[in-house]
Amino acid sequence: MPESPQVADTAPDEPFLTGYDMAHLVTYLRLLDADAGGAHWREVASIVLSLDLAKEPERARRVWASHLARAKWMTEQGISLPAARRRPKLVGWRHDQ
């Protein structure tokens, strides 16, 4: 899988899609898929966001929460494209954590 672009400490909070949002669409979809699959935030922060939880666990949680909230906003309010709700499912998430 291609590497996702590096994430900022906080996702945008503008009431419109930004260039950052467009650059991170795949990241947002992966976050939503992991959330729907019940993946633990730590695993998602490490795998999807490429964050080092051992070094900065509090920052990792904030970054994950900010980007997941933006991803949900995009699909619930930000864009009304039916295709945005038909995202492919990722496999391999562990649900035992």
C-alpha distances in whole Angstrom, upper triangle without the diagonal:
4,6,9,12,15,17,21,23,24,22,25,28,29,30,28,25,24,22,20,19,18,16,14,14,11,12,15,14,12,15,17,15,15,19,20,19,21,19,20,20,20,17,15,16,15,11,11,13,13,17,19,21,24,25,25,25,27,25,22,23,25,21,20,23,23,20,20,24,22,20,23,25,23,23,26,28,26,25,27,25,25,21,20,21,19,16,14,14,11,12,13,15,18,21,24,24
4,6,9,12,15,18,21,22,21,23,26,27,29,26,23,22,19,17,17,16,13,12,13,10,11,14,14,12,15,18,17,17,20,22,21,23,21,22,21,21,18,16,16,15,12,11,13,12,16,19,21,24,24,24,25,26,24,21,23,24,20,19,23,22,19,20,23,22,19,23,25,22,23,26,28,26,25,27,25,25,21,20,22,21,17,16,16,14,16,17,18,21,24,26,26
4,7,9,12,15,18,19,18,21,24,26,27,25,22,20,18,16,16,15,12,11,13,10,10,13,14,12,14,17,17,17,20,22,21,22,20,20,19,18,16,14,14,13,10,9,10,9,13,15,18,21,21,21,21,23,21,18,20,21,17,17,20,20,17,18,21,20,18,22,23,22,23,26,27,25,25,27,25,26,23,21,23,22,18,17,18,15,17,17,18,21,23,26,25
4,6,8,12,15,16,14,17,20,22,24,22,18,17,15,12,12,12,9,7,10,8,6,10,11,10,12,15,15,15,18,20,20,21,18,19,17,17,16,13,12,12,10,8,8,8,12,15,17,20,20,19,20,21,18,16,18,18,14,14,17,16,13,15,18,16,15,18,20,18,19,23,24,21,21,24,23,24,21,18,20,20,17,16,17,15,17,18,18,21,23,25,24
4,6,10,13,14,13,15,18,20,22,20,17,15,12,10,11,11,7,7,10,9,8,11,13,13,14,17,18,18,20,22,23,24,21,21,19,19,18,15,14,14,13,10,9,9,12,15,18,21,20,19,20,21,18,16,18,18,14,14,17,16,13,15,18,16,15,19,20,18,20,23,24,21,21,24,23,25,22,20,22,22,19,19,20,18,21,21,21,24,26,28,26
4,7,10,12,12,14,18,19,22,21,18,16,14,10,12,13,10,9,12,12,10,12,15,14,14,18,19,18,20,23,23,24,21,20,18,17,17,14,12,12,12,10,7,8,9,13,15,18,17,16,17,18,14,13,16,15,11,12,16,14,12,15,17,16,16,19,20,19,21,24,25,22,23,26,26,27,25,22,24,25,22,22,22,20,22,22,21,24,26,28,25
4,7,8,8,11,14,17,19,18,16,14,13,9,10,12,10,8,12,12,9,11,14,13,12,16,18,17,18,21,22,22,19,19,15,15,16,13,11,12,12,10,7,9,9,12,14,18,16,14,15,15,12,11,13,12,8,9,12,10,9,12,14,12,13,16,17,17,19,21,22,19,21,24,24,26,24,21,23,24,21,22,22,20,22,22,21,23,24,26,24
4,5,6,9,12,15,18,18,16,13,13,9,11,14,12,10,14,15,12,13,17,16,15,18,20,19,20,23,24,24,22,21,17,17,18,16,13,14,16,13,10,11,11,14,15,18,16,14,15,14,11,11,13,11,7,10,12,10,9,13,14,12,14,17,17,17,20,22,22,20,22,25,25,28,26,23,24,26,23,25,25,23,26,26,24,26,27,29,26
4,7,10,12,15,18,19,18,16,16,12,14,17,15,13,16,17,14,14,18,18,15,18,21,20,19,23,24,23,21,19,16,16,17,15,12,14,16,14,11,12,11,13,14,17,15,12,13,11,8,8,10,7,5,9,10,8,9,12,13,13,15,17,17,18,21,22,22,21,23,26,27,29,28,24,26,28,25,26,26,24,27,26,24,25,26,28,25
4,6,9,12,15,16,15,13,14,11,12,15,14,12,15,17,14,13,17,17,14,17,20,19,18,21,23,22,21,19,16,17,18,16,13,16,18,15,12,15,13,16,16,19,18,15,15,13,10,10,11,8,6,9,9,6,7,10,10,9,12,14,14,15,18,19,19,17,20,23,24,26,25,22,23,26,23,25,25,24,27,27,24,26,26,28,25
4,7,9,12,12,11,10,11,8,8,12,12,10,12,14,11,10,14,15,13,14,18,18,17,20,22,21,20,20,16,18,19,16,14,17,18,14,12,15,15,18,18,22,21,18,18,16,13,13,13,10,8,9,9,6,5,9,8,6,9,12,11,11,15,16,16,14,16,20,21,23,22,18,20,22,20,22,23,22,25,26,23,26,26,28,26
4,6,9,9,9,7,10,7,7,11,12,11,13,16,14,12,16,17,15,17,20,20,19,22,24,24,23,23,20,21,23,19,18,21,21,18,16,19,18,22,22,26,24,21,21,19,16,16,16,13,11,13,12,9,8,11,10,7,10,12,11,11,15,16,14,12,15,18,20,22,22,18,20,23,22,24,25,25,28,29,27,29,29,31,29
4,6,8,9,9,12,11,10,14,15,14,15,18,16,14,17,19,17,17,21,22,20,22,25,25,24,24,21,23,24,21,20,23,24,20,18,22,21,24,24,28,26,23,23,20,18,18,17,14,13,14,13,9,10,12,9,7,11,12,9,10,14,14,12,11,14,18,20,22,22,19,21,24,23,25,26,26,29,31,28,30,30,32,30
4,5,7,8,11,11,10,13,15,15,16,19,18,16,19,21,19,19,23,24,23,24,27,28,27,27,24,26,28,24,23,26,26,23,21,24,24,27,28,31,30,26,26,24,21,22,21,18,17,18,16,13,13,15,12,10,13,14,11,11,15,15,12,10,13,16,19,22,22,19,21,24,23,26,28,28,32,33,31,33,33,35,33
4,7,9,13,13,12,14,17,16,16,20,19,16,19,22,20,19,23,24,23,24,27,28,28,28,25,28,29,25,25,28,28,24,23,26,26,30,30,34,33,29,29,26,24,24,23,20,19,20,18,15,15,16,13,10,13,13,9,9,13,12,9,7,11,14,16,19,20,17,19,22,22,26,27,28,32,33,31,34,33,36,34
4,6,10,11,9,11,14,14,14,18,18,15,17,20,19,19,22,24,23,24,27,28,28,29,26,28,29,25,25,28,27,23,22,26,26,30,30,34,33,30,30,28,25,25,24,21,20,20,19,16,15,16,14,11,12,13,10,9,12,13,10,7,9,12,14,18,18,15,18,21,21,24,26,27,31,33,31,33,33,36,35
4,7,8,6,7,10,11,10,14,15,12,15,18,17,17,20,22,21,22,25,26,26,27,24,27,27,23,22,25,24,21,20,23,24,28,29,32,31,28,28,27,24,23,23,21,18,19,18,15,13,15,14,10,11,13,10,8,11,13,11,7,8,12,13,16,16,13,16,19,18,21,23,24,28,30,28,31,32,35,33
4,5,5,6,9,10,11,14,14,13,16,18,18,18,21,23,23,24,27,28,27,28,25,26,27,23,22,24,24,20,19,22,22,26,27,31,29,27,27,26,23,22,23,20,17,18,18,15,13,16,15,11,12,15,13,11,14,16,14,11,12,16,16,20,19,16,19,21,20,23,25,25,29,30,29,32,33,35,34
4,5,5,6,9,10,13,14,13,16,18,18,19,22,23,24,25,28,29,27,28,25,27,26,23,22,24,23,19,18,20,22,25,27,30,29,27,27,26,23,22,23,21,18,19,20,17,14,17,17,13,14,17,16,13,16,19,17,14,14,18,18,21,19,17,20,22,20,23,25,25,28,30,29,32,33,36,34
4,5,5,6,9,12,11,11,14,16,15,17,20,21,21,23,25,26,24,25,22,23,23,19,18,20,20,16,14,17,18,21,23,26,25,23,23,23,19,19,20,17,14,15,16,13,11,14,15,11,12,15,14,12,16,18,17,14,15,19,19,21,20,17,20,21,20,22,23,23,26,27,26,29,30,33,31
4,5,5,6,10,9,8,11,13,13,14,17,18,18,20,22,23,22,23,20,22,22,18,18,20,19,15,14,17,19,22,24,27,26,24,24,23,20,19,19,17,14,15,15,12,10,12,12,9,9,12,11,9,12,15,14,11,11,15,15,18,16,13,16,18,16,19,20,20,24,25,24,27,28,31,29
4,5,5,9,10,10,11,14,15,15,17,19,20,21,23,25,24,25,23,24,24,20,20,21,20,16,16,19,20,24,26,29,28,26,27,26,23,22,22,21,17,17,18,16,13,15,15,12,11,14,14,11,13,16,16,12,12,15,14,17,15,13,16,17,16,18,20,20,24,26,25,28,29,32,31
4,6,8,9,10,12,13,14,16,18,19,20,22,23,25,23,24,22,23,22,19,18,19,18,14,13,16,18,21,24,27,26,24,25,25,21,20,21,20,16,16,18,16,13,15,16,13,12,16,16,13,16,19,19,15,15,18,17,20,17,15,18,19,17,18,20,19,23,24,24,27,28,31,30
4,6,5,6,9,10,11,12,14,15,16,18,20,21,20,20,18,19,18,15,14,16,15,11,10,13,15,19,21,24,24,22,22,22,19,17,18,17,13,13,15,13,9,11,13,11,9,13,14,12,14,17,17,14,14,18,17,19,16,14,16,17,14,16,17,17,20,21,20,23,25,28,26
4,5,5,6,9,10,11,12,14,15,16,18,20,19,21,19,20,19,16,16,18,16,12,13,16,18,22,23,26,26,24,24,24,21,19,20,19,16,14,16,14,11,12,13,10,8,12,12,10,11,14,15,12,12,15,13,15,13,10,13,13,11,13,15,15,18,20,20,23,24,27,26
4,5,5,6,9,10,10,12,14,15,16,18,17,19,17,19,17,14,14,16,13,10,11,14,16,20,21,25,25,24,23,24,21,19,19,19,16,14,16,16,12,12,15,13,10,13,15,12,13,16,18,16,15,17,15,16,13,11,13,13,10,11,12,12,15,17,17,20,22,25,24
4,5,5,6,9,10,11,12,14,15,17,15,16,14,15,14,10,11,12,10,7,8,11,13,17,18,21,22,20,19,20,18,15,16,16,12,11,13,12,9,9,12,11,9,12,14,12,13,16,18,16,16,19,18,18,16,13,15,15,12,13,13,12,15,16,15,18,20,23,22
4,5,5,6,9,10,10,12,14,15,14,16,14,16,15,11,12,14,13,9,10,13,15,19,19,23,23,21,20,20,18,15,15,15,12,10,11,11,7,7,9,8,5,8,10,9,10,13,14,13,13,15,15,16,14,11,12,13,11,12,13,13,16,17,16,19,20,23,22
4,5,5,6,9,10,10,12,14,14,16,15,17,16,12,14,16,13,10,12,15,17,21,21,25,26,24,23,23,21,18,18,18,15,13,14,14,10,9,12,11,7,9,12,10,9,13,15,14,13,15,14,14,12,9,9,10,7,8,9,10,13,15,14,18,18,22,21
4,5,5,6,8,10,10,12,11,13,12,14,12,9,11,12,10,7,10,12,15,18,18,22,23,21,20,21,19,16,16,17,14,12,13,14,11,10,13,13,9,12,15,13,13,16,18,17,17,19,17,17,15,12,12,12,9,9,8,7,11,12,11,14,16,19,18
4,5,5,6,9,10,11,9,11,9,12,11,7,9,11,10,7,9,12,13,17,17,20,21,19,18,18,17,14,13,14,12,8,10,11,8,6,10,10,7,9,12,12,12,14,17,16,17,19,18,18,16,13,13,14,11,12,11,10,13,14,12,14,15,18,17
4,5,5,6,8,10,10,12,11,14,13,10,12,15,13,11,13,16,17,20,20,24,25,23,21,21,20,17,15,16,14,11,11,12,10,7,9,10,7,7,11,11,9,11,14,14,15,16,16,15,14,11,10,11,9,10,10,10,13,15,13,15,15,18,18
4,5,5,6,9,9,12,12,15,13,10,13,15,13,11,13,16,18,21,21,24,26,24,22,22,22,18,17,19,17,13,14,16,13,10,13,14,10,11,14,14,12,14,18,18,17,18,17,16,14,12,10,10,8,8,6,7,9,11,10,13,13,17,17
4,5,5,6,5,8,9,11,9,7,10,12,10,9,12,14,16,18,17,21,23,21,19,20,19,16,15,17,15,11,13,15,12,10,13,14,12,12,16,16,15,17,20,20,20,21,21,20,18,15,14,14,11,11,9,8,9,10,7,10,10,13,13
4,5,5,6,8,8,12,11,9,11,14,13,11,13,16,17,19,18,22,23,21,19,19,19,16,14,15,15,11,11,13,12,8,11,13,11,10,14,15,13,15,18,18,19,20,20,19,18,15,14,15,13,13,11,11,12,13,10,12,11,14,13
4,5,8,11,12,15,14,12,15,17,16,14,17,19,20,23,22,25,27,25,22,23,22,19,17,19,18,15,14,16,15,11,13,15,12,11,15,15,13,14,18,19,19,19,19,18,17,14,12,13,11,12,9,10,12,13,11,12,11,15,15
4,6,9,11,14,12,11,15,16,14,14,17,19,20,22,21,24,26,25,22,23,23,20,18,20,19,16,16,19,17,13,16,18,15,14,18,19,17,18,21,22,22,23,22,20,19,17,15,15,13,12,9,9,9,10,7,9,8,12,12
4,6,9,12,11,10,13,15,14,14,16,19,19,21,19,22,24,23,20,20,21,18,16,18,18,14,14,17,16,13,15,18,16,15,19,20,18,19,22,23,24,25,24,23,22,20,17,18,16,16,12,12,12,12,8,8,6,9,9
4,6,8,7,7,10,12,11,11,13,15,16,17,16,18,21,20,17,18,19,15,14,16,16,12,13,16,15,12,15,18,16,16,19,20,19,20,23,24,25,26,25,24,23,20,19,19,16,16,13,11,11,10,6,6,6,9,8
4,5,6,6,9,10,11,12,13,14,14,15,13,15,18,17,13,15,16,13,11,14,14,11,12,15,15,13,15,18,17,17,20,21,21,22,25,25,26,28,28,27,26,23,22,22,20,19,16,14,14,12,9,8,7,8,6
4,5,5,6,8,10,10,10,12,11,13,11,14,16,14,11,12,12,9,7,10,10,7,8,12,12,10,13,15,14,15,18,19,19,21,23,23,25,27,27,27,25,22,21,22,20,20,17,15,16,15,11,11,11,12,9
4,5,5,6,9,10,10,11,9,10,7,10,13,11,8,11,11,8,7,11,11,9,11,14,14,13,16,18,17,18,21,22,23,24,26,26,28,30,30,30,28,25,24,25,22,22,19,17,17,15,12,11,12,12,9
4,6,5,6,8,9,10,10,11,9,12,15,14,12,14,14,11,11,14,13,10,13,16,15,14,17,19,17,19,22,22,22,24,27,26,27,29,29,28,26,24,23,23,20,19,16,14,13,11,8,9,10,11,9
4,5,5,5,7,9,9,11,11,14,16,14,12,14,14,10,10,12,11,8,11,13,11,10,14,15,14,15,18,19,19,21,23,23,24,26,25,25,23,20,20,20,17,16,14,12,13,12,9,10,11,13,12
4,6,6,5,6,6,8,8,11,13,11,9,11,10,6,7,10,8,6,9,11,10,10,14,15,14,16,19,19,20,22,24,23,24,27,27,27,25,22,22,23,20,19,18,15,16,15,13,14,15,16,14
4,6,6,5,5,6,7,10,11,11,10,13,12,8,10,13,11,9,13,15,13,14,17,18,17,19,22,22,23,25,27,26,27,30,29,29,27,24,24,25,21,20,18,15,16,14,12,13,15,16,14
4,6,5,8,10,11,13,15,15,14,16,15,11,13,15,13,11,15,16,14,14,18,18,17,19,22,21,22,24,26,25,26,28,27,27,24,22,22,22,18,17,15,12,13,11,10,12,14,16,15
4,6,8,11,12,16,17,16,15,16,15,11,13,14,11,9,13,14,11,11,15,15,13,16,18,18,18,21,23,22,22,24,24,24,21,19,19,19,16,15,14,11,13,13,11,14,16,18,16
4,5,9,11,14,14,13,13,14,12,9,11,12,8,7,11,12,9,11,14,14,13,16,18,18,19,22,23,21,22,25,25,25,23,20,21,22,18,18,17,15,17,16,15,17,18,20,18
4,7,9,12,12,12,12,14,12,9,12,14,11,10,14,15,13,14,18,18,17,20,22,22,23,25,27,25,26,29,28,29,26,24,24,25,21,21,20,17,18,17,15,17,19,21,19
4,6,9,9,8,9,11,9,6,9,11,9,9,13,14,13,14,17,18,18,20,22,22,24,26,27,26,27,30,30,31,29,26,26,27,24,23,22,19,20,19,17,18,20,21,18
4,6,6,6,7,10,9,7,11,13,11,12,15,16,16,17,20,21,21,24,26,26,27,29,31,30,31,34,34,34,32,29,30,30,27,26,25,22,22,20,18,19,20,21,18
4,5,5,4,8,8,6,9,11,11,11,14,16,16,17,20,21,21,23,25,26,27,29,31,30,31,34,34,35,33,30,30,30,27,27,25,22,22,20,18,17,18,18,15
4,6,6,10,11,9,12,14,15,15,17,19,20,21,23,25,25,27,29,30,31,33,34,33,35,38,38,38,36,33,33,34,31,30,28,25,25,22,20,19,21,20,17
4,6,9,9,9,12,14,14,15,18,19,19,21,23,24,25,27,29,30,31,33,34,33,35,38,38,39,37,34,34,35,32,32,30,27,27,25,23,22,24,23,20
4,6,5,6,9,10,11,12,14,15,16,18,20,21,22,24,26,27,29,30,31,30,32,35,36,37,35,32,32,33,30,30,29,26,27,25,22,22,23,23,19
4,6,5,6,9,10,11,12,14,16,16,18,20,21,22,24,26,27,28,30,29,31,34,35,35,34,30,30,32,29,29,27,24,25,23,20,20,20,20,16
4,5,5,6,9,10,11,12,14,15,17,19,20,21,23,24,26,27,28,28,30,33,34,35,34,30,30,32,29,30,28,26,27,25,22,22,22,22,18
4,5,5,6,8,10,10,12,14,15,17,18,20,21,23,25,26,26,25,28,31,32,33,32,28,29,30,28,28,27,25,26,25,22,22,23,23,20
4,5,5,6,9,10,11,12,14,15,16,18,20,21,23,24,25,24,26,29,30,31,29,26,26,28,25,25,23,21,22,21,18,19,19,20,17
4,6,5,6,9,10,10,12,14,15,16,18,20,21,22,23,23,25,28,29,30,29,25,25,27,24,25,23,21,22,21,18,18,18,19,15
4,5,5,6,9,10,11,12,14,15,16,18,20,21,22,21,24,27,28,29,28,24,25,27,24,26,24,23,25,24,21,21,21,22,19
4,6,5,6,8,10,11,12,14,15,17,19,20,21,20,22,25,26,27,26,22,23,25,22,23,22,21,23,22,20,21,21,23,20
4,6,5,6,8,10,10,12,14,15,17,18,19,19,21,23,24,25,24,20,20,22,19,20,19,18,19,19,16,17,18,19,17
4,6,5,6,9,10,11,12,14,16,16,17,17,20,22,24,24,24,20,20,22,20,21,20,19,21,21,18,19,19,20,18
4,6,5,6,9,10,11,12,15,15,16,15,18,21,22,24,23,19,20,22,20,22,22,21,23,24,21,22,22,24,21
4,5,5,6,9,10,10,13,14,15,14,16,19,20,21,20,16,17,19,17,19,18,18,20,21,19,21,21,23,21
4,5,5,6,9,10,11,12,14,13,15,18,19,19,18,15,15,17,15,17,16,16,19,19,16,18,18,21,19
4,5,5,6,9,10,10,11,12,14,17,18,19,19,15,15,18,17,19,19,19,22,23,20,22,21,23,21
4,5,5,6,9,10,10,9,12,15,16,18,17,14,15,17,16,19,19,19,22,24,21,23,23,26,24
4,5,5,6,9,10,9,10,13,14,15,14,10,11,14,12,15,15,16,19,21,19,21,21,24,23
4,5,5,6,8,9,10,12,14,14,14,11,11,14,13,16,16,17,20,22,19,22,21,24,23
4,6,5,5,6,8,11,13,15,15,12,12,16,15,19,19,20,24,25,23,25,24,27,26
4,6,6,4,6,8,10,12,12,9,10,13,13,16,18,19,23,25,23,26,25,29,27
4,6,6,6,7,8,9,10,6,7,10,11,14,16,18,21,23,22,24,24,27,26
4,6,7,8,10,11,12,10,9,13,14,17,18,20,23,26,24,26,25,28,27
4,6,7,10,12,14,11,12,15,16,20,21,23,27,29,27,29,28,31,30
4,7,9,12,13,10,12,15,16,19,21,23,26,29,27,30,29,32,31
4,6,9,10,8,10,13,14,17,20,22,25,28,27,30,29,33,32
4,6,9,8,9,12,14,18,20,23,26,29,28,31,30,34,33
4,5,5,8,10,12,15,18,21,24,27,27,30,30,33,33
4,5,6,7,10,13,16,19,22,26,25,28,28,32,32
4,5,5,7,10,14,16,20,23,23,26,27,30,31
4,6,6,10,13,15,19,22,21,24,25,28,28
4,6,9,11,14,18,21,20,23,22,26,26
4,7,9,12,16,19,19,22,22,26,27
4,6,9,13,16,16,19,20,24,24
4,6,10,13,14,17,18,22,23
4,6,10,10,14,15,18,20
4,7,8,11,13,17,17
4,6,9,11,14,16
4,6,9,12,13
4,6,9,10
4,6,7
4,6
4
